[in-house]
Amino acid sequence: MLTVYPARSVITMNPSNPRADAVLVRDDRVVEAGSLQSLKPWLDKYPHTVDRRFADAVITPGFIDPHLHPTMAAVLLPMKFITAMRWKLPWGTEEPVTTQEEFDARLQRLVAEQPAGEPLFTWGFHPFWHGSMSRERINRIASDLPVIVWHRSFHELYMNDAAMEMAGIRASDQRSGSQVNLQQGHFFENGLGLAINRLNPWIMAPERYAEGLEKFKQVAHAGGHTTVGDLATGIFHFDTEWSALSARLDTDDTPFRTRLVANALRMASGGRSHQDVTELAAALPERNTRRLSFDRQIKLFADGAFFSQLAQMREPGYLDGHHGEWMMPPETLEAAIRTYWHAGFQIHVHVTGDLGLELTLDILQKMQDEKPRFNHGFTIEHFGFSNPEQVRRLAALGGQVSANVYYLHELSAIYSNNGIGYERASQMSRLASCVQAGINTTLHSDFTMAPAEPLNSAWVAVNRINHEGEVMCPEERLTAEQALAAITINAARVLRMADETGSIEPGKKADFTVLAEDPLSVDPTHIRDIDILATVFEGTPYEVS
């Protein structure tokens, strides 16, 4: 039995057949996109039904976020949000908190409301809005209740005395170069790993973790996704994550698939070498299911968090003269990349600053000199700061870009005045240059670093409007069609899934996102406001409530 889905318009992202009036589906696959007349040979030969539920809507390929973190979302979504931006979630809206006084007042209310004996976890703190955080500041608000204030970046957190006692933090945990400041109760970058290990009994508690994953499913479906990429599987604990993802995201009521990419930094802990990890990672595809899959891909890390201003910057650096942090020392990163490159892996590297990008490009050049590879898929993840020369180098080396363009919306105004000056802040996420250079370029949310809403990411990429309403570097705007490609077919290419999804064409999975309006013809400033009506995952429709 075949099913025909007529629509007001079908945007296929197949350049040989860019528009259609209907899609013909058999089981989980696309048979053909065209008109009822052009589909007639199939309809005459096989029994079929015509499903007109989307007849007044616009069908696009299913949206793809190639870089987010289901487990990180599952950990953070049950927390109390105290953020400088409004967050619209399927179950409600969190209003912004933009001053130090408002933050402390909100924290005081949460402390008063917290059930006895339960530690309080908050997420969303940022010093540019909320002032300097410290162990002592939290102690003044809550002396007995364990309170953990997680930074907006996720890459750092603060604990009060009660939380540090609860987590078993001792003076011996303060080691040279450990990225831990016990006096301030501050754990950042690699020091965050220490904090996570001690806090896992609470943040990864089975009921809490399950609640968080169910919330993540709601968020992902509401955003119109049919595919997401977990770009650091094992960030907390690999086996625990795999077990929970299998139980919660590999179910018949999950309307999307997840491509998992192992976190090499975490897998190489506990005495394992990166050579050991290549063998472990190479065996992961043996676990693949319909909705959860690994490929020969790996995730590594260069410099620090963008939201924390720990990106490593070239001259002239930061306004206040501080420097960023390396998540992996340069020599360690190079050795790790060499191991995975020679083993034939597709390598994804977390890179935020232009110095971090320069280092990573230098290493990629060395790898190409040592062992030339084509179609290697080496991907710069996040791509915060760059310069035009680096874009040209990346194109020449065959790299890809997976960008978090939301940085521009939330941070460009405040980073202009309190970070790196106007010119470089306005040129965050240099996307048009990448597309013009022929680089496969996609957009991601890194959820919860940005809303898991591909249309919102596309809106930022097309308009480059920051939260104060200013257009930042219009020369780097994408067209609406380029932005739609970035959240569909280009994203599929980054995940090595373009043979299965990302466009509507014969033989690919029947993955669609159904919209109330045409994103290629509406006013560009309206793109993020288009209603998502439904998704179709492998031929099965799922309404978006």
C-alpha positions as CSV (number, residue, x, y, z in Angstrom):
1,M,0.0,0.0,0.0
2,L,1.3,3.4,-1.0
3,T,0.4,6.7,0.7
4,V,0.2,10.1,-1.2
5,Y,0.7,13.2,0.9
6,P,-0.5,16.2,-1.1
7,A,0.6,19.6,0.2
8,R,0.4,23.3,-0.7
9,S,4.1,22.9,-1.6
10,V,6.8,20.3,-1.0
11,I,10.3,21.7,-0.6
12,T,12.6,18.8,-1.4
13,M,16.1,20.2,-1.0
14,N,16.9,18.1,-4.1
15,P,18.3,20.6,-6.7
16,S,17.2,18.4,-9.5
17,N,13.6,18.5,-8.3
18,P,13.3,21.4,-5.9
19,R,9.5,21.7,-5.6
20,A,6.6,19.2,-5.7
21,D,2.9,19.1,-5.0
22,A,2.9,15.7,-3.3
23,V,5.1,13.0,-1.8
24,L,4.5,9.3,-2.4
25,V,5.6,7.0,0.4
26,R,5.8,3.2,0.8
27,D,6.4,1.9,4.3
28,D,9.3,4.1,5.6
29,R,10.7,5.3,2.3
30,V,10.0,8.0,-0.3
31,V,8.9,6.6,-3.6
32,E,8.7,9.9,-5.5
33,A,8.0,13.6,-5.2
34,G,6.0,15.3,-7.9
35,S,2.4,16.0,-8.9
36,L,-0.6,13.7,-8.8
37,Q,-0.2,13.5,-12.6
38,S,3.5,12.6,-12.5
39,L,2.9,10.0,-9.8
40,K,0.3,8.3,-11.9
41,P,2.5,5.4,-13.1
42,W,2.9,4.3,-9.4
43,L,-0.7,5.0,-8.5
44,D,-2.0,3.0,-11.5
45,K,0.1,0.0,-10.6
46,Y,-0.3,-0.2,-6.8
47,P,-3.1,0.2,-4.3
48,H,-2.8,3.5,-2.5
49,T,-4.5,6.0,-0.3
50,V,-4.4,9.8,-0.5
51,D,-3.8,11.4,2.9
52,R,-4.9,15.0,2.7
53,R,-4.1,16.0,6.3
54,F,-1.2,18.2,5.1
55,A,-3.0,19.5,2.0
56,D,-2.9,23.2,3.1
57,A,0.6,23.0,4.7
58,V,4.2,23.1,3.5
59,I,6.3,19.9,3.7
60,T,10.1,20.1,4.0
61,P,12.7,17.4,4.8
62,G,12.7,16.5,8.4
63,F,14.8,19.0,10.4
64,I,18.1,17.8,11.7
65,D,20.1,19.2,14.6
66,P,23.6,17.7,14.1
67,H,24.9,18.8,17.5
68,L,23.1,18.7,20.8
69,H,23.3,16.6,24.0
70,P,20.3,14.5,25.1
71,T,22.0,13.6,28.4
72,M,23.1,17.1,29.1
73,A,19.5,18.2,28.4
74,A,18.2,15.5,30.6
75,V,20.5,16.7,33.4
76,L,19.6,20.4,33.0
77,L,15.9,20.3,32.2
78,P,14.8,19.2,35.7
79,M,16.9,22.0,37.2
80,K,15.5,25.5,38.1
81,F,16.3,28.0,35.3
82,I,17.6,31.4,36.2
83,T,18.7,32.8,32.8
84,A,19.1,36.2,31.1
85,M,17.0,35.1,28.1
86,R,13.4,33.9,28.0
87,W,13.1,30.2,27.4
88,K,9.9,28.9,25.8
89,L,9.6,25.2,26.5
90,P,6.7,22.8,25.7
91,W,5.5,22.8,29.3
92,G,5.9,26.6,30.0
93,T,8.0,29.7,29.7
94,E,10.9,30.7,31.9
95,E,11.1,34.5,32.2
96,P,14.5,36.3,32.0
97,V,16.5,37.4,35.0
98,T,18.9,40.1,34.0
99,T,20.5,41.6,37.1
100,Q,22.5,40.5,40.2
101,E,19.7,41.5,42.5
102,E,17.0,39.7,40.5
103,F,19.2,36.6,40.5
104,D,19.8,36.5,44.2
105,A,16.1,37.2,44.9
106,R,15.1,34.3,42.5
107,L,17.6,32.0,44.2
108,Q,16.3,32.9,47.6
109,R,12.8,32.0,46.6
110,L,13.9,28.7,45.2
111,V,15.8,27.9,48.3
112,A,12.7,28.6,50.4
113,E,10.6,26.4,48.2
114,Q,13.1,23.5,48.0
115,P,11.9,20.3,49.8
116,A,13.9,19.4,52.8
117,G,16.9,17.2,52.2
118,E,17.0,17.8,48.4
119,P,20.0,19.7,46.9
120,L,19.0,22.6,44.7
121,F,20.4,22.7,41.2
122,T,20.0,25.9,39.2
123,W,21.1,26.6,35.6
124,G,21.6,29.7,33.5
125,F,24.0,31.9,35.6
126,H,26.1,34.3,33.6
127,P,28.4,37.0,35.2
128,F,27.7,39.6,32.5
129,W,24.1,39.8,33.7
130,H,24.2,38.3,37.2
131,G,27.5,39.5,38.6
132,S,30.5,37.5,40.0
133,M,29.5,34.2,41.5
134,S,31.3,32.5,44.5
135,R,31.0,29.9,47.2
136,E,30.5,32.8,49.7
137,R,27.8,34.5,47.7
138,I,25.7,31.3,47.6
139,N,26.5,30.6,51.4
140,R,24.9,34.0,52.2
141,I,21.7,32.9,50.6
142,A,21.8,29.2,51.7
143,S,24.1,28.1,54.5
144,D,22.6,24.7,55.1
145,L,21.0,23.6,51.9
146,P,23.4,22.2,49.2
147,V,23.1,24.6,46.2
148,I,24.8,24.1,42.9
149,V,24.8,27.1,40.5
150,W,25.5,25.8,37.0
151,H,26.9,28.3,34.5
152,R,24.9,29.1,31.3
153,S,27.8,27.5,29.3
154,F,27.4,24.2,31.1
155,H,31.3,24.1,31.2
156,E,31.5,25.4,34.8
157,L,29.6,25.4,38.1
158,Y,29.8,26.8,41.6
159,M,28.9,25.1,44.9
160,N,28.3,26.4,48.4
161,D,29.8,24.8,51.5
162,A,26.9,22.4,52.0
163,A,27.1,21.2,48.4
164,M,30.9,20.6,48.5
165,E,30.4,18.6,51.7
166,M,27.6,16.6,50.1
167,A,29.8,15.9,47.0
168,G,32.8,14.9,49.1
169,I,35.0,17.7,47.8
170,R,38.3,17.9,49.7
171,A,41.3,20.2,49.8
172,S,43.3,17.5,48.0
173,D,41.0,18.1,44.9
174,Q,42.8,21.5,44.5
175,R,45.7,20.5,42.2
176,S,47.9,22.7,40.0
177,G,46.4,23.1,36.6
178,S,43.2,21.2,37.6
179,Q,40.8,24.1,36.6
180,V,39.4,24.0,40.1
181,N,39.2,26.9,42.6
182,L,38.0,25.6,45.9
183,Q,38.1,29.0,47.6
184,Q,35.5,30.2,45.2
185,G,33.7,26.8,44.9
186,H,34.4,27.0,41.2
187,F,34.8,24.0,38.9
188,F,35.4,24.7,35.2
189,E,36.4,22.9,31.9
190,N,38.3,19.8,33.0
191,G,37.6,20.7,36.6
192,L,33.9,20.3,35.7
193,G,34.7,16.6,35.2
194,L,35.7,16.2,38.8
195,A,32.5,17.9,39.9
196,I,30.3,15.8,37.6
197,N,31.9,12.6,39.0
198,R,31.0,13.6,42.5
199,L,27.5,14.9,41.6
200,N,26.5,12.0,39.4
201,P,24.6,10.2,42.2
202,W,22.2,13.1,42.2
203,I,22.1,14.4,38.6
204,M,22.1,10.9,37.1
205,A,19.6,9.4,39.6
206,P,17.4,7.1,37.6
207,E,14.0,8.8,38.1
208,R,15.5,12.3,37.6
209,Y,17.4,11.2,34.5
210,A,14.3,9.5,33.0
211,E,12.2,12.6,33.6
212,G,14.8,14.7,31.9
213,L,15.0,12.4,28.8
214,E,11.2,12.5,28.5
215,K,11.3,16.3,28.6
216,F,14.0,16.3,26.0
217,K,11.8,14.1,23.7
218,Q,9.1,16.8,24.0
219,V,11.6,19.6,23.2
220,A,13.0,17.7,20.2
221,H,9.6,16.9,18.7
222,A,8.3,20.5,19.2
223,G,11.3,21.7,17.3
224,G,10.3,19.6,14.2
225,H,13.3,17.3,14.4
226,T,13.4,13.9,12.8
227,T,17.2,13.4,13.4
228,V,19.5,14.7,16.1
229,G,23.2,14.2,16.7
230,D,24.4,13.5,20.2
231,L,27.9,15.0,19.9
232,A,29.6,13.8,23.0
233,T,28.0,10.5,24.1
234,G,29.6,9.5,27.4
235,I,30.0,13.1,28.8
236,F,28.7,11.9,32.2
237,H,29.1,8.1,32.1
238,F,29.0,6.1,28.9
239,D,27.3,2.9,30.0
240,T,24.7,4.7,32.1
241,E,23.9,7.0,29.2
242,W,23.6,4.2,26.7
243,S,21.3,2.3,28.9
244,A,19.0,5.3,29.5
245,L,19.1,6.4,25.8
246,S,18.1,2.9,24.8
247,A,15.3,2.8,27.2
248,R,13.9,6.2,26.5
249,L,14.9,7.2,22.9
250,D,14.6,3.8,21.2
251,T,10.9,3.5,21.6
252,D,7.9,3.5,19.2
253,D,6.7,6.8,20.6
254,T,10.0,8.6,19.8
255,P,9.5,10.4,16.5
256,F,13.2,10.9,15.7
257,R,16.5,9.1,15.4
258,T,19.8,9.9,17.2
259,R,23.3,9.6,15.7
260,L,25.7,9.2,18.6
261,V,29.3,10.4,18.5
262,A,31.5,9.2,21.4
263,N,33.3,11.7,23.6
264,A,36.9,10.7,23.2
265,L,38.1,12.8,26.1
266,R,35.9,10.9,28.6
267,M,36.5,7.5,27.0
268,A,40.2,8.0,27.3
269,S,40.0,8.6,31.0
270,G,40.8,6.0,33.6
271,G,44.1,5.0,32.1
272,R,43.0,4.3,28.6
273,S,45.0,5.6,25.7
274,H,43.4,7.1,22.5
275,Q,44.6,4.0,20.7
276,D,42.5,2.0,23.1
277,V,39.6,4.2,22.4
278,T,39.8,3.7,18.6
279,E,39.2,0.0,19.2
280,L,36.3,0.7,21.6
281,A,34.7,3.3,19.3
282,A,35.1,1.1,16.2
283,A,33.0,-1.6,17.9
284,L,30.2,0.8,18.9
285,P,28.2,0.4,15.6
286,E,27.5,-3.2,16.7
287,R,25.0,-1.7,19.1
288,N,23.0,0.1,16.4
289,T,19.2,0.0,16.4
290,R,16.6,1.7,14.3
291,R,16.7,4.9,16.3
292,L,20.1,4.9,17.9
293,S,23.3,4.5,15.8
294,F,27.0,5.0,15.9
295,D,29.4,5.4,12.9
296,R,33.1,5.7,12.7
297,Q,33.1,9.2,14.3
298,I,34.7,10.7,17.3
299,K,34.5,14.0,19.3
300,L,37.5,15.9,20.6
301,F,38.0,19.4,22.2
302,A,40.3,22.3,21.6
303,D,39.6,25.5,23.6
304,G,37.1,26.5,26.3
305,A,33.5,27.5,26.5
306,F,32.2,30.4,24.4
307,F,29.6,31.5,27.0
308,S,32.4,31.6,29.7
309,Q,34.7,33.7,27.5
310,L,37.2,30.8,27.8
311,A,37.7,30.6,24.0
312,Q,41.3,31.0,23.0
313,M,41.7,34.2,21.1
314,R,44.5,35.5,18.8
315,E,45.7,39.1,19.1
316,P,44.3,41.5,20.2
317,G,42.6,39.1,22.6
318,Y,40.0,40.1,25.2
319,L,39.4,43.7,26.3
320,D,40.3,42.9,29.9
321,G,43.5,41.1,28.9
322,H,42.5,37.6,30.2
323,H,43.2,34.4,28.3
324,G,41.1,31.5,27.4
325,E,41.6,27.9,28.4
326,W,42.5,24.7,26.5
327,M,40.3,21.7,27.1
328,M,43.0,19.6,25.7
329,P,46.6,20.9,25.7
330,P,47.7,21.5,22.1
331,E,50.2,18.7,22.0
332,T,47.6,16.3,23.5
333,L,45.0,17.4,21.0
334,E,47.4,16.9,18.1
335,A,48.4,13.4,19.3
336,A,44.7,12.4,19.7
337,I,43.7,13.7,16.2
338,R,46.7,11.9,14.7
339,T,45.5,8.6,16.3
340,Y,41.9,8.9,15.0
341,W,42.9,10.4,11.6
342,H,45.2,7.5,10.8
343,A,42.5,5.0,12.0
344,G,40.1,6.5,9.5
345,F,37.6,8.2,11.8
346,Q,35.5,11.2,11.0
347,I,36.7,13.8,13.6
348,H,34.6,16.5,15.2
349,V,36.5,19.1,17.2
350,H,34.9,21.5,19.6
351,V,36.4,24.9,18.6
352,T,35.2,28.3,19.8
353,G,38.0,30.9,19.5
354,D,40.1,32.0,16.5
355,L,43.3,30.8,18.2
356,G,41.6,27.4,18.9
357,L,40.7,27.3,15.2
358,E,44.2,28.2,14.1
359,L,45.6,25.4,16.2
360,T,43.1,22.9,14.8
361,L,43.7,23.9,11.2
362,D,47.4,23.6,11.7
363,I,46.9,20.0,13.0
364,L,44.5,19.2,10.1
365,Q,47.2,20.4,7.7
366,K,49.8,18.1,9.3
367,M,47.4,15.2,9.0
368,Q,46.8,15.9,5.3
369,D,50.6,16.1,4.9
370,E,51.1,12.8,6.7
371,K,48.2,10.8,5.3
372,P,46.1,12.6,2.6
373,R,42.4,11.8,2.9
374,F,39.4,12.8,0.8
375,N,35.8,13.1,2.0
376,H,37.2,12.8,5.6
377,G,34.4,14.9,7.1
378,F,36.6,16.7,9.6
379,T,34.2,19.1,11.3
380,I,34.7,22.3,13.3
381,E,32.0,22.3,15.9
382,H,30.6,25.6,17.2
383,F,32.8,27.9,15.0
384,G,32.5,31.0,17.2
385,F,35.3,33.3,16.1
386,S,37.2,33.1,12.9
387,N,38.8,35.2,10.2
388,P,38.4,35.1,6.4
389,E,41.9,33.5,5.9
390,Q,40.9,30.6,8.2
391,V,37.7,30.0,6.2
392,R,39.8,29.7,3.0
393,R,42.2,27.3,4.8
394,L,39.4,25.2,6.0
395,A,37.9,25.0,2.6
396,A,41.2,24.0,1.0
397,L,41.7,21.2,3.7
398,G,38.2,19.8,3.0
399,G,36.7,20.6,6.4
400,Q,33.1,21.2,7.4
401,V,31.5,23.7,9.7
402,S,28.7,23.0,12.3
403,A,28.0,26.4,13.8
404,N,26.1,27.6,16.8
405,V,24.8,30.8,15.2
406,Y,22.7,31.6,18.3
407,Y,25.9,32.9,19.9
408,L,25.4,36.0,17.7
409,H,21.8,36.6,19.0
410,E,22.4,36.3,22.7
411,L,26.0,37.4,23.1
412,S,27.2,39.8,20.3
413,A,25.9,43.0,22.0
414,I,27.3,42.3,25.4
415,Y,30.6,40.8,24.0
416,S,31.1,44.0,22.0
417,N,31.3,46.0,25.2
418,N,32.6,43.4,27.6
419,G,34.5,40.9,25.6
420,I,36.3,41.5,22.3
421,G,35.0,44.8,20.8
422,Y,32.4,45.4,18.1
423,E,34.1,44.2,14.9
424,R,34.9,40.7,16.0
425,A,31.7,40.3,18.1
426,S,29.6,41.3,15.1
427,Q,31.3,38.6,13.0
428,M,30.6,35.6,15.2
429,S,29.5,32.6,13.1
430,R,31.0,33.8,9.8
431,L,28.5,31.7,7.8
432,A,28.1,33.4,4.4
433,S,31.9,33.2,3.9
434,C,31.8,29.5,4.6
435,V,29.0,28.8,2.1
436,Q,30.7,31.0,-0.6
437,A,33.9,29.1,0.0
438,G,32.1,25.8,-0.8
439,I,32.3,24.5,2.8
440,N,29.5,22.2,3.8
441,T,27.9,24.4,6.5
442,T,25.2,23.5,9.0
443,L,23.6,24.9,12.1
444,H,23.2,23.4,15.5
445,S,21.8,24.3,18.9
446,D,24.2,22.5,21.2
447,F,21.0,22.3,23.3
448,T,20.8,23.7,26.0
449,M,23.3,26.3,24.8
450,A,20.6,27.4,22.4
451,P,16.9,26.6,22.0
452,A,16.5,23.3,20.1
453,E,14.5,25.0,17.4
454,P,16.0,24.7,13.9
455,L,13.8,27.5,12.6
456,N,15.1,29.8,15.3
457,S,18.7,29.0,14.3
458,A,17.8,29.6,10.6
459,W,16.2,32.9,11.6
460,V,19.4,34.1,13.3
461,A,21.5,32.9,10.3
462,V,19.3,34.7,7.8
463,N,18.8,38.0,9.7
464,R,21.7,38.2,12.1
465,I,19.6,40.2,14.6
466,N,20.9,40.2,18.2
467,H,18.6,40.3,21.2
468,E,18.8,44.1,21.2
469,G,17.4,44.2,17.7
470,E,20.7,45.2,15.9
471,V,21.7,43.6,12.7
472,M,25.3,42.3,13.1
473,C,27.5,42.0,10.1
474,P,24.8,41.7,7.3
475,E,27.6,40.5,4.9
476,E,27.5,37.2,6.7
477,R,23.8,36.6,6.4
478,L,22.6,33.4,4.7
479,T,19.7,33.3,2.3
480,A,16.6,31.5,3.5
481,E,17.3,28.6,1.1
482,Q,20.9,28.3,2.4
483,A,19.6,28.3,6.0
484,L,17.1,25.6,5.2
485,A,19.8,23.5,3.6
486,A,21.8,24.0,6.8
487,I,19.1,22.4,9.0
488,T,18.4,19.6,6.5
489,I,20.7,18.1,3.8
490,N,23.9,19.8,5.0
491,A,23.3,18.6,8.6
492,A,22.7,15.1,7.2
493,R,26.1,15.3,5.5
494,V,27.9,16.3,8.7
495,L,26.4,13.3,10.4
496,R,27.3,11.0,7.5
497,M,23.6,10.3,6.9
498,A,22.9,12.0,3.6
499,D,22.3,8.7,1.9
500,E,19.3,8.1,4.2
501,T,17.8,11.5,5.1
502,G,18.1,15.3,4.6
503,S,16.2,15.7,1.4
504,I,13.0,14.3,-0.1
505,E,13.9,12.0,-3.0
506,P,13.4,8.4,-4.0
507,G,14.8,5.8,-1.7
508,K,15.4,8.1,1.3
509,K,13.6,7.8,4.6
510,A,10.2,9.4,4.6
511,D,11.2,12.1,7.1
512,F,9.3,15.4,6.8
513,T,8.6,18.5,8.9
514,V,5.2,20.0,8.2
515,L,4.9,23.8,8.4
516,A,2.0,26.3,8.4
517,E,4.0,28.6,6.0
518,D,6.7,28.5,3.4
519,P,10.1,29.4,5.0
520,L,11.5,30.4,1.5
521,S,8.7,32.9,0.8
522,V,7.7,34.5,4.1
523,D,9.3,37.7,5.3
524,P,12.7,36.5,6.6
525,T,12.1,38.1,10.0
526,H,9.1,35.8,10.4
527,I,10.9,32.5,9.9
528,R,11.2,31.6,13.5
529,D,7.5,32.3,14.1
530,I,6.3,29.7,11.5
531,D,4.1,27.1,13.3
532,I,5.3,23.5,13.2
533,L,2.2,21.4,12.7
534,A,3.6,17.9,12.6
535,T,6.5,15.6,11.7
536,V,6.6,12.4,9.7
537,F,9.3,10.0,10.8
538,E,10.0,7.1,8.5
539,G,6.5,7.3,7.1
540,T,4.6,7.7,10.4
541,P,3.0,11.1,11.1
542,Y,3.3,12.6,14.6
543,E,1.3,15.8,15.3
544,V,3.0,18.6,17.2
545,S,0.7,19.8,20.0
